[in-house]
Amino acid sequence: MVTDSASWQAGRGPIGFLPAALFRDRRPLGAILVGWLVSLAGSVALGFVLTHARSGGPVGPGAELATAPAPAVLVGLALFSPVVETLIMAGILDLLRHRLGAWQAVLASAALWGVCHSLVSPWWGAVIWWPFLIFSTIYVTWRPHGFWRAAGIVATVHMLQNIGPALAIAFG
């Protein structure tokens, strides 16, 4: 099943609360900016709440990476990981879209990524599902324009999402 822009606009389901700009496929730079801001704001808010709710340190994998060389952390977290994860996510979403509606595929993708990241830490998985909800939404929105265009837009948002934590871990 292929998503066309008009049906995706009309059938957002429970993800309809997300900013309308995430469902528009007109301006790639606008999609990147809005996607990054929404993704970052949501994950920072979730991270803050969960960190304080559990009365502990960070909810993600920072300590293990702090001993790695700064260039390796930057390349790994801000370049390699976003590209590889985006390509995997895109493939999974394309498979899901053959069986599910657009919003169901987006929710399933975000849940799968949350579960995968929960293997590192349950709290990390809870924080990660939000950015992957945004990444998945953007991918489904832009997929009618081609795999590489959609994946490129999402990978760029993903890189922007990861650059702050990568810098904090590498030089913190």
TORPA-4810 file (N, C-alpha, C, O; in nm, 3 decimals):
<nodes>
NODE_1_0.085_-0.118_0.000_0.000_0.000_0.000_0.089_0.124_0.000_0.178_0.136_0.084_M
NODE_2_0.067_0.213_-0.092_0.145_0.335_-0.102_0.065_0.450_-0.045_-0.057_0.458_-0.064_V
NODE_3_0.132_0.537_0.025_0.065_0.653_0.084_0.064_0.766_-0.018_0.168_0.804_-0.071_T
NODE_4_-0.054_0.818_-0.046_-0.057_0.940_-0.125_-0.083_1.055_-0.029_-0.144_1.038_0.076_D
NODE_5_-0.035_1.171_-0.067_-0.037_1.285_0.022_-0.178_1.320_0.070_-0.196_1.355_0.187_S
NODE_6_-0.277_1.312_-0.016_-0.413_1.350_0.022_-0.471_1.256_0.127_-0.532_1.301_0.224_A
NODE_7_-0.451_1.124_0.109_-0.507_1.031_0.207_-0.431_1.039_0.339_-0.491_1.022_0.445_S
NODE_8_-0.303_1.065_0.334_-0.225_1.080_0.456_-0.270_1.205_0.531_-0.277_1.204_0.654_W
NODE_9_-0.301_1.312_0.458_-0.351_1.434_0.521_-0.483_1.408_0.594_-0.506_1.461_0.702_Q
NODE_10_-0.568_1.326_0.535_-0.700_1.303_0.591_-0.701_1.197_0.701_-0.780_1.207_0.794_A
NODE_11_-0.615_1.097_0.692_-0.621_0.985_0.784_-0.507_0.976_0.883_-0.435_0.876_0.884_G
NODE_12_-0.489_1.076_0.964_-0.378_1.079_1.058_-0.403_0.997_1.184_-0.309_0.964_1.255_R
NODE_13_-0.529_0.964_1.213_-0.560_0.887_1.332_-0.512_0.955_1.459_-0.518_1.077_1.470_G
NODE_14_-0.463_0.875_1.554_-0.422_0.932_1.683_-0.295_1.016_1.678_-0.260_1.080_1.777_P
NODE_15_-0.227_1.018_1.565_-0.109_1.106_1.557_-0.145_1.241_1.496_-0.057_1.322_1.466_I
NODE_16_-0.273_1.265_1.479_-0.320_1.391_1.423_-0.288_1.512_1.507_-0.299_1.625_1.459_G
NODE_17_-0.248_1.491_1.633_-0.212_1.603_1.720_-0.076_1.663_1.683_-0.044_1.774_1.725_F
NODE_18_0.003_1.590_1.605_0.134_1.640_1.565_0.116_1.762_1.474_0.013_1.776_1.408_L
NODE_19_0.216_1.851_1.469_0.204_1.969_1.385_0.174_1.933_1.239_0.233_1.840_1.183_P
NODE_20_0.084_2.007_1.180_0.042_1.981_1.042_0.159_1.984_0.944_0.157_1.915_0.842_A
NODE_21_0.262_2.062_0.975_0.378_2.072_0.886_0.447_1.937_0.867_0.513_1.916_0.765_A
NODE_22_0.434_1.846_0.963_0.496_1.715_0.949_0.426_1.629_0.844_0.483_1.530_0.797_L
NODE_23_0.305_1.665_0.809_0.227_1.588_0.712_0.226_1.652_0.573_0.159_1.604_0.482_F
NODE_24_0.302_1.760_0.558_0.309_1.828_0.429_0.439_1.794_0.360_0.546_1.791_0.422_R
NODE_25_0.430_1.768_0.230_0.549_1.728_0.154_0.587_1.833_0.049_0.616_1.800_-0.065_D
NODE_26_0.585_1.958_0.091_0.613_2.066_-0.004_0.753_2.124_0.008_0.815_2.156_-0.093_R
NODE_27_0.804_2.138_0.130_0.933_2.203_0.151_1.024_2.115_0.236_1.002_2.102_0.357_R
NODE_28_1.124_2.055_0.176_1.214_1.967_0.253_1.281_2.039_0.371_1.289_1.982_0.480_P
NODE_29_1.328_2.161_0.350_1.395_2.232_0.459_1.299_2.263_0.573_1.337_2.258_0.690_L
NODE_30_1.176_2.295_0.539_1.074_2.317_0.642_1.046_2.189_0.719_1.032_2.193_0.842_G
NODE_31_1.037_2.077_0.649_1.014_1.948_0.715_1.130_1.915_0.809_1.108_1.864_0.919_A
NODE_32_1.251_1.944_0.764_1.370_1.917_0.847_1.367_2.003_0.972_1.388_1.954_1.083_I
NODE_33_1.340_2.131_0.956_1.339_2.222_1.071_1.228_2.187_1.170_1.254_2.175_1.289_L
NODE_34_1.106_2.172_1.120_0.994_2.139_1.209_1.014_2.003_1.272_0.991_1.985_1.392_V
NODE_35_1.058_1.905_1.193_1.082_1.772_1.246_1.186_1.773_1.357_1.167_1.709_1.460_G
NODE_36_1.294_1.846_1.336_1.400_1.853_1.436_1.350_1.921_1.563_1.374_1.871_1.673_W
NODE_37_1.281_2.033_1.550_1.233_2.105_1.668_1.132_2.023_1.749_1.140_2.018_1.871_L
NODE_38_1.039_1.959_1.680_0.937_1.878_1.749_1.001_1.754_1.812_0.970_1.717_1.925_V
NODE_39_1.091_1.692_1.738_1.160_1.573_1.788_1.244_1.608_1.911_1.238_1.539_2.013_S
NODE_40_1.322_1.713_1.900_1.410_1.753_2.009_1.330_1.795_2.133_1.361_1.753_2.244_L
NODE_41_1.230_1.879_2.112_1.150_1.927_2.226_1.084_1.811_2.300_1.086_1.806_2.423_A
NODE_42_1.027_1.718_2.226_0.961_1.604_2.289_1.057_1.514_2.363_1.028_1.470_2.474_G
NODE_43_1.171_1.484_2.302_1.265_1.393_2.368_1.332_1.459_2.488_1.358_1.391_2.588_S
NODE_44_1.361_1.589_2.481_1.417_1.659_2.596_1.315_1.660_2.711_1.351_1.636_2.826_V
NODE_45_1.190_1.689_2.678_1.086_1.690_2.782_1.070_1.552_2.845_1.064_1.540_2.968_A
NODE_46_1.063_1.448_2.763_1.051_1.312_2.816_1.173_1.275_2.899_1.159_1.217_3.007_L
NODE_47_1.292_1.307_2.850_1.414_1.278_2.924_1.417_1.348_3.058_1.457_1.288_3.158_G
NODE_48_1.376_1.473_3.061_1.372_1.551_3.185_1.275_1.487_3.284_1.310_1.465_3.400_F
NODE_49_1.155_1.459_3.240_1.053_1.401_3.328_1.099_1.264_3.380_1.088_1.238_3.500_V
NODE_50_1.148_1.179_3.293_1.188_1.046_3.336_1.311_1.048_3.425_1.321_0.969_3.519_L
NODE_51_1.404_1.137_3.398_1.523_1.149_3.483_1.483_1.190_3.623_1.535_1.137_3.722_T
NODE_52_1.390_1.283_3.632_1.348_1.330_3.764_1.250_1.233_3.830_1.245_1.224_3.953_H
NODE_53_1.173_1.161_3.754_1.077_1.065_3.809_1.149_0.948_3.874_1.100_0.891_3.971_A
NODE_54_1.262_0.912_3.820_1.333_0.797_3.874_1.444_0.837_3.971_1.518_0.752_4.018_R
NODE_55_1.456_0.966_4.000_1.553_1.016_4.097_1.694_0.966_4.070_1.765_0.922_4.160_S
NODE_56_1.731_0.974_3.947_1.864_0.923_3.913_1.930_1.005_3.807_1.891_1.118_3.778_G
NODE_57_2.031_0.946_3.750_2.109_1.011_3.646_2.038_1.004_3.513_1.916_0.988_3.506_G
NODE_58_2.115_1.016_3.408_2.058_1.018_3.273_1.985_0.888_3.239_2.014_0.782_3.295_P
NODE_59_1.892_0.898_3.147_1.813_0.782_3.108_1.874_0.708_2.989_1.824_0.603_2.950_V
NODE_60_1.980_0.761_2.933_2.037_0.700_2.813_2.178_0.650_2.832_2.234_0.658_2.942_G
NODE_61_2.234_0.599_2.725_2.368_0.539_2.731_2.477_0.643_2.714_2.534_0.654_2.606_P
NODE_62_2.509_0.717_2.817_2.613_0.818_2.806_2.744_0.774_2.867_2.851_0.804_2.813_G
NODE_63_2.738_0.702_2.980_2.860_0.666_3.053_2.952_0.576_2.970_3.073_0.594_2.971_A
NODE_64_2.894_0.479_2.899_2.976_0.387_2.819_3.050_0.461_2.707_3.162_0.425_2.671_E
NODE_65_2.986_0.562_2.654_3.044_0.634_2.541_3.143_0.742_2.583_3.223_0.787_2.502_L
NODE_66_3.137_0.782_2.709_3.221_0.892_2.756_3.370_0.859_2.747_3.453_0.949_2.741_A
NODE_67_3.404_0.731_2.747_3.546_0.692_2.740_3.595_0.676_2.597_3.715_0.661_2.574_T
NODE_68_3.506_0.680_2.501_3.544_0.667_2.360_3.607_0.798_2.311_3.575_0.905_2.363_A
NODE_69_3.695_0.791_2.211_3.753_0.914_2.156_3.643_1.004_2.098_3.548_0.957_2.037_P
NODE_70_3.659_1.134_2.120_3.558_1.231_2.075_3.522_1.216_1.927_3.403_1.219_1.895_A
NODE_71_3.620_1.202_1.835_3.581_1.187_1.694_3.494_1.063_1.669_3.403_1.066_1.587_P
NODE_72_3.524_0.955_1.740_3.445_0.832_1.723_3.301_0.854_1.772_3.206_0.808_1.710_A
NODE_73_3.287_0.923_1.884_3.153_0.952_1.938_3.076_1.038_1.839_2.960_1.011_1.809_V
NODE_74_3.140_1.143_1.789_3.073_1.234_1.696_3.032_1.163_1.567_2.917_1.175_1.524_L
NODE_75_3.123_1.089_1.508_3.092_1.018_1.383_2.987_0.910_1.409_2.893_0.894_1.331_V
NODE_76_3.003_0.837_1.518_2.911_0.728_1.548_2.770_0.775_1.579_2.673_0.723_1.523_G
NODE_77_2.758_0.874_1.667_2.626_0.920_1.710_2.560_1.020_1.616_2.438_1.020_1.599_L
NODE_78_2.639_1.105_1.554_2.581_1.212_1.474_2.580_1.185_1.323_2.518_1.259_1.248_A
NODE_79_2.649_1.079_1.280_2.651_1.050_1.137_2.613_0.905_1.108_2.512_0.878_1.044_L
NODE_80_2.694_0.813_1.156_2.674_0.671_1.124_2.539_0.619_1.175_2.460_0.564_1.099_F
NODE_81_2.515_0.636_1.304_2.391_0.585_1.364_2.266_0.641_1.297_2.175_0.564_1.265_S
NODE_82_2.256_0.773_1.276_2.135_0.825_1.211_2.113_0.770_1.070_2.000_0.741_1.031_P
NODE_83_2.220_0.754_0.994_2.205_0.703_0.858_2.161_0.557_0.860_2.066_0.519_0.792_V
NODE_84_2.231_0.475_0.939_2.198_0.332_0.944_2.058_0.310_1.001_1.979_0.234_0.945_V
NODE_85_2.028_0.376_1.113_1.895_0.359_1.174_1.785_0.409_1.082_1.677_0.349_1.076_E
NODE_86_1.809_0.517_1.011_1.708_0.568_0.918_1.683_0.471_0.804_1.569_0.449_0.765_T
NODE_87_1.788_0.412_0.750_1.770_0.315_0.642_1.696_0.191_0.690_1.610_0.139_0.619_L
NODE_88_1.728_0.144_0.810_1.654_0.030_0.866_1.509_0.068_0.890_1.418_-0.007_0.855_I
NODE_89_1.487_0.185_0.950_1.351_0.232_0.977_1.269_0.244_0.848_1.153_0.204_0.844_M
NODE_90_1.331_0.298_0.745_1.261_0.313_0.616_1.220_0.178_0.560_1.108_0.163_0.513_A
NODE_91_1.310_0.081_0.564_1.276_-0.052_0.516_1.163_-0.115_0.595_1.072_-0.175_0.537_G
NODE_92_1.169_-0.100_0.726_1.062_-0.153_0.812_0.930_-0.083_0.781_0.826_-0.147_0.770_I
NODE_93_0.935_0.049_0.768_0.811_0.123_0.738_0.753_0.083_0.603_0.631_0.071_0.589_L
NODE_94_0.838_0.062_0.504_0.787_0.019_0.373_0.719_-0.117_0.384_0.616_-0.141_0.321_D
NODE_95_0.777_-0.207_0.464_0.712_-0.338_0.486_0.581_-0.323_0.562_0.480_-0.383_0.525_L
NODE_96_0.583_-0.242_0.667_0.461_-0.220_0.746_0.350_-0.157_0.662_0.233_-0.190_0.680_L
NODE_97_0.387_-0.068_0.572_0.288_0.002_0.489_0.215_-0.092_0.393_0.108_-0.058_0.343_R
NODE_98_0.271_-0.209_0.368_0.202_-0.306_0.283_0.092_-0.378_0.358_0.005_-0.439_0.297_H
NODE_99_0.094_-0.371_0.491_-0.005_-0.441_0.574_-0.092_-0.348_0.656_-0.203_-0.385_0.694_R
NODE_100_-0.043_-0.229_0.685_-0.111_-0.137_0.775_-0.138_-0.004_0.707_-0.081_0.028_0.603_L
NODE_101_-0.225_0.073_0.768_-0.245_0.210_0.724_-0.125_0.295_0.765_-0.039_0.250_0.840_G
NODE_102_-0.121_0.416_0.716_-0.005_0.503_0.741_0.017_0.528_0.889_0.128_0.508_0.938_A
NODE_103_-0.085_0.572_0.961_-0.062_0.605_1.101_-0.035_0.481_1.184_0.039_0.488_1.282_W
NODE_104_-0.093_0.366_1.146_-0.063_0.243_1.219_0.083_0.203_1.198_0.149_0.158_1.292_Q
NODE_105_0.133_0.219_1.077_0.273_0.187_1.048_0.366_0.280_1.126_0.468_0.237_1.178_A
NODE_106_0.331_0.407_1.134_0.411_0.504_1.208_0.417_0.465_1.356_0.525_0.465_1.415_V
NODE_107_0.302_0.433_1.415_0.300_0.394_1.556_0.377_0.264_1.579_0.450_0.252_1.678_L
NODE_108_0.361_0.168_1.490_0.432_0.041_1.504_0.583_0.063_1.494_0.660_0.005_1.571_A
NODE_109_0.626_0.145_1.401_0.768_0.175_1.384_0.825_0.240_1.511_0.928_0.197_1.561_S
NODE_110_0.757_0.342_1.561_0.805_0.411_1.681_0.811_0.314_1.799_0.906_0.318_1.877_A
NODE_111_0.712_0.228_1.811_0.711_0.130_1.921_0.827_0.031_1.907_0.893_-0.002_2.005_A
NODE_112_0.852_-0.015_1.784_0.964_-0.107_1.763_1.097_-0.044_1.800_1.182_-0.108_1.863_L
NODE_113_1.116_0.081_1.762_1.242_0.149_1.796_1.252_0.174_1.945_1.361_0.167_2.002_W
NODE_114_1.140_0.203_2.009_1.142_0.218_2.155_1.182_0.089_2.223_1.262_0.089_2.316_G
NODE_115_1.126_-0.023_2.176_1.160_-0.154_2.233_1.307_-0.186_2.209_1.376_-0.231_2.301_V
NODE_116_1.356_-0.163_2.088_1.497_-0.190_2.058_1.590_-0.110_2.148_1.689_-0.163_2.198_C
NODE_117_1.559_0.018_2.168_1.643_0.101_2.254_1.624_0.067_2.402_1.710_0.100_2.484_H
NODE_118_1.512_0.003_2.437_1.490_-0.040_2.575_1.584_-0.151_2.615_1.604_-0.177_2.734_S
NODE_119_1.643_-0.218_2.517_1.740_-0.322_2.547_1.863_-0.263_2.615_1.932_-0.332_2.691_L
NODE_120_1.892_-0.136_2.588_2.001_-0.065_2.654_1.954_-0.019_2.792_2.024_-0.037_2.892_V
NODE_121_1.835_0.039_2.797_1.775_0.088_2.921_1.626_0.108_2.895_1.588_0.170_2.796_S
NODE_122_1.540_0.057_2.985_1.396_0.079_2.965_1.360_0.227_2.955_1.271_0.266_2.879_P
NODE_123_1.431_0.308_3.032_1.404_0.452_3.029_1.444_0.512_2.895_1.376_0.603_2.845_W
NODE_124_1.552_0.463_2.838_1.599_0.512_2.709_1.496_0.482_2.601_1.469_0.566_2.515_W
NODE_125_1.441_0.363_2.605_1.337_0.326_2.508_1.216_0.417_2.517_1.156_0.451_2.415_G
NODE_126_1.180_0.456_2.640_1.066_0.545_2.659_1.091_0.683_2.599_0.999_0.748_2.548_A
NODE_127_1.217_0.728_2.604_1.252_0.858_2.547_1.263_0.849_2.395_1.222_0.942_2.324_V
NODE_128_1.317_0.741_2.345_1.346_0.726_2.202_1.222_0.710_2.116_1.226_0.746_1.998_I
NODE_129_1.114_0.657_2.170_0.997_0.636_2.084_0.948_0.768_2.025_0.897_0.770_1.913_W
NODE_130_0.962_0.878_2.097_0.913_1.007_2.047_0.986_1.052_1.919_0.920_1.078_1.819_W
NODE_131_1.120_1.060_1.920_1.185_1.100_1.795_1.151_1.005_1.680_1.135_1.049_1.566_P
NODE_132_1.141_0.876_1.709_1.109_0.783_1.601_0.965_0.795_1.555_0.934_0.760_1.442_F
NODE_133_0.878_0.845_1.640_0.742_0.878_1.595_0.749_0.991_1.492_0.682_0.987_1.390_L
NODE_134_0.831_1.090_1.521_0.848_1.204_1.430_0.919_1.159_1.303_0.874_1.191_1.192_I
NODE_135_1.029_1.085_1.316_1.103_1.037_1.199_1.013_0.953_1.109_1.013_0.969_0.987_F
NODE_136_0.936_0.865_1.169_0.847_0.777_1.092_0.739_0.857_1.021_0.705_0.827_0.906_S
NODE_137_0.685_0.957_1.088_0.582_1.042_1.027_0.640_1.115_0.906_0.577_1.119_0.800_T
NODE_138_0.758_1.171_0.921_0.821_1.243_0.810_0.850_1.147_0.695_0.828_1.181_0.578_I
NODE_139_0.898_1.028_0.726_0.928_0.932_0.619_0.802_0.897_0.540_0.804_0.899_0.417_Y
NODE_140_0.694_0.865_0.610_0.569_0.829_0.541_0.517_0.948_0.460_0.464_0.930_0.350_V
NODE_141_0.533_1.068_0.512_0.489_1.188_0.440_0.567_1.205_0.310_0.508_1.235_0.206_T
NODE_142_0.698_1.187_0.314_0.783_1.214_0.198_0.805_1.093_0.109_0.861_1.108_0.000_W
NODE_143_0.764_0.974_0.151_0.791_0.852_0.074_0.736_0.857_-0.068_0.800_0.803_-0.158_R
NODE_144_0.619_0.918_-0.094_0.571_0.925_-0.232_0.668_0.996_-0.328_0.656_0.981_-0.449_P
NODE_145_0.762_1.072_-0.274_0.862_1.141_-0.357_0.986_1.057_-0.381_1.081_1.102_-0.444_H
NODE_146_0.986_0.934_-0.330_1.099_0.844_-0.350_1.166_0.805_-0.220_1.169_0.881_-0.123_G
NODE_147_1.220_0.685_-0.221_1.287_0.631_-0.103_1.400_0.720_-0.056_1.406_0.757_0.061_F
NODE_148_1.491_0.755_-0.146_1.610_0.829_-0.107_1.580_0.970_-0.060_1.646_1.021_0.030_W
NODE_149_1.483_1.033_-0.121_1.447_1.168_-0.075_1.388_1.162_0.066_1.426_1.240_0.153_R
NODE_150_1.296_1.069_0.086_1.235_1.054_0.219_1.340_1.016_0.323_1.344_1.075_0.431_A
NODE_151_1.424_0.918_0.290_1.527_0.874_0.384_1.628_0.986_0.411_1.675_1.000_0.524_A
NODE_152_1.663_1.063_0.309_1.757_1.173_0.327_1.704_1.281_0.420_1.778_1.334_0.503_G
NODE_153_1.578_1.314_0.404_1.516_1.415_0.492_1.515_1.365_0.635_1.550_1.437_0.728_I
NODE_154_1.474_1.239_0.653_1.468_1.183_0.788_1.608_1.170_0.848_1.628_1.203_0.965_V
NODE_155_1.705_1.124_0.771_1.842_1.111_0.823_1.896_1.246_0.867_1.969_1.254_0.966_A
NODE_156_1.862_1.352_0.795_1.908_1.486_0.834_1.845_1.528_0.967_1.914_1.581_1.054_T
NODE_157_1.715_1.504_0.982_1.649_1.534_1.110_1.714_1.452_1.222_1.742_1.503_1.330_V
NODE_158_1.737_1.325_1.194_1.797_1.235_1.292_1.937_1.282_1.331_1.973_1.278_1.449_H
NODE_159_2.017_1.327_1.234_2.150_1.380_1.264_2.142_1.503_1.354_2.217_1.516_1.450_M
NODE_160_2.051_1.593_1.321_2.033_1.712_1.403_1.990_1.674_1.545_2.034_1.735_1.642_L
NODE_161_1.904_1.574_1.556_1.858_1.525_1.686_1.977_1.474_1.769_1.984_1.497_1.889_Q
NODE_162_2.069_1.405_1.703_2.179_1.340_1.774_2.301_1.428_1.797_2.385_1.394_1.880_N
NODE_163_2.312_1.539_1.727_2.435_1.619_1.736_2.456_1.677_1.876_2.569_1.680_1.925_I
NODE_164_2.352_1.722_1.939_2.365_1.778_2.076_2.417_1.675_2.175_2.517_1.699_2.242_G
NODE_165_2.350_1.559_2.185_2.401_1.455_2.276_2.542_1.409_2.238_2.624_1.383_2.326_P
NODE_166_2.572_1.400_2.107_2.705_1.357_2.065_2.811_1.457_2.113_2.916_1.417_2.163_A
NODE_167_2.783_1.585_2.099_2.877_1.688_2.146_2.892_1.684_2.298_3.002_1.696_2.351_L
NODE_168_2.778_1.666_2.367_2.783_1.660_2.514_2.863_1.540_2.563_2.939_1.552_2.658_A
NODE_169_2.847_1.427_2.499_2.922_1.307_2.539_3.068_1.319_2.501_3.156_1.285_2.579_I
NODE_170_3.095_1.367_2.380_3.233_1.375_2.331_3.317_1.477_2.409_3.435_1.453_2.435_A
NODE_171_3.255_1.588_2.447_3.333_1.695_2.510_3.285_1.730_2.650_3.331_1.828_2.709_F
NODE_172_3.192_1.649_2.705_3.134_1.679_2.835_3.206_1.626_2.949_3.164_1.646_3.063_G
</nodes>
